[in-house]
Amino acid sequence: MILLIILSCVFAAVALMVFFGERYAKPMDNEQQKKYAKILPLLVFIVLIGSLIKMLMS
């Protein structure tokens, strides 16, 4: 029963994000896309290394 409550909360949160994202979001300009394209791979790499270290420590 708890699992169904958690899943329904997650579904409601995602539905709200999609609704408000489609309604109020502005398209990104090219400068912003370039900035995020430089930063995002570095952040993904850091998260992967962090999760690898966490997995190896436990």
Phi and psi in degrees as a GROMACS rama.xvg file:
@    title "Ramachandran Plot"
@    xaxis  label "Phi"
@    yaxis  label "Psi"
@TYPE xy
-62.1765  -39.66  ILE-2
-60.5424  -41.022  LEU-3
-64.9955  -36.6901  LEU-4
-65.7979  -44.7795  ILE-5
-62.7266  -45.5717  ILE-6
-63.3901  -38.5366  LEU-7
-68.6889  -35.903  SER-8
-65.635  -42.3021  CYS-9
-64.4035  -43.0335  VAL-10
-62.1036  -42.365  PHE-11
-64.9252  -40.3542  ALA-12
-64.7675  -42.9406  ALA-13
-66.1015  -40.304  VAL-14
-62.6687  -40.4171  ALA-15
-65.6661  -40.7335  LEU-16
-62.8318  -41.9279  MET-17
-66.1644  -44.7201  VAL-18
-60.678  -52.3158  PHE-19
-71.7489  -30.8195  PHE-20
-65.6758  -41.6791  GLY-21
-71.7686  -30.9257  GLU-22
-81.6771  -43.3247  ARG-23
-113.175  -5.41855  TYR-24
-73.5863  143.699  ALA-25
-104.117  145.475  LYS-26
-67.5675  146.06  PRO-27
-79.3116  143.972  MET-28
-86.1128  171.71  ASP-29
-63.5436  -34.3763  ASN-30
-65.2174  -42.5564  GLU-31
-65.4101  -41.058  GLN-32
-62.2295  -40.6603  GLN-33
-64.2321  -39.9314  LYS-34
-63.0369  -46.8088  LYS-35
-69.2575  -31.94  TYR-36
-67.2268  -26.9875  ALA-37
-79.7799  -38.4439  LYS-38
-82.4607  -38.4374  ILE-39
-60.2559  -46.8862  LEU-40
-60.6273  -35.4317  PRO-41
-64.9647  -42.9527  LEU-42
-65.1558  -39.7845  LEU-43
-63.2129  -41.8376  VAL-44
-61.8066  -43.9557  PHE-45
-63.9314  -41.7008  ILE-46
-65.2637  -40.8498  VAL-47
-64.5106  -43.2839  LEU-48
-64.5091  -41.787  ILE-49
-61.6796  -42.7287  GLY-50
-70.6158  -32.1817  SER-51
-65.4992  -44.36  LEU-52
-64.2602  -41.252  ILE-53
-63.2222  -40.0169  LYS-54
-67.4185  -39.1846  MET-55
-72.7791  -28.0507  LEU-56
-75.9312  -25.8616  MET-57
